[in-house]
Amino acid sequence: MLAGLTLLAEESLSTNQQIGLSLVCAAFVVFSLVMSFPVPAKFPNFPGSKRGVAIFSVVSFAFFAAMMLAVIYI
């Protein structure tokens, strides 16, 4: 058990990895906050049509995939 804890302590992220994860996370958080508060307040029927829902879904999934890939590869 102690060997596993030691291994985890030795494998820390480099500064570049921390910056990369932070930037991707910040972009995801900003997108989420903007899409949940100001956009619906300004446009009450957001995302509106089927095209709007499709675009919103694709962009949301792209941010999710970017965050997952950043966790895996950074």
N, C-alpha and C positions, 0 to 999 in steps of 0.2 A: 504494500500500500504506500509506504513512504517513497519507494522508488518512482512510482507514478506521479506523486506530487512534485518530486524533484525534477522530473522530466518536464512537467508543465511549467515550472518556474524558469527553466533554462530556455524555453522556446517562446521568447517574447517577440513582439513586432518591432520592426525597425521604424525609424522616424518616417521614412517615405511610405511605408505601409500604413502607419497611423494617419498620415495626411491624406492618403488615397481613400481610406475607409471613411474618414471624417468628411471629405468633400462629397462623396457619393451619398452618404447619410444626410448631410445638410441639404443637398439638392432634393432628395426624396421628401424630407420633412417640409421644406419650403413649398414644394409642389402640393403636398397633402394639405397644408394649412391654407394656401391660396385657393385650392379647389373646394375647401370645406366652408370657408367664411366669406371672403369678399366677392368671389364670383357668383355664388347663389344669391347673395344680397343684391347685386347689381342686375343679374339676369334671373328672375324668379323661376322660369321654366327650364333652367340649366339641367342637363345638357340638351334638352329639347328633342329634336327629331332623332330618327334611327341613325342617321349619319353622325350626329353629335355624340350619341351614346357609343357608337363604334369607335370614333376617334378617341373619346375619353377612355374607353376600355383599352385600346391599344397603347396609349401613352401611359396609363396606369400600370399595365403589365410590363411595359418597357422599363419603367422605373423599378418595379419589383425585381425584374430579371437582372437589371444592372446592380442592384444591391446584393442579390444572391451571388452573382458572378464576382463581385468585389470581395465578398467574404471568402469565396472559394479560392480565387486566384491572386488576391493581393496579399 
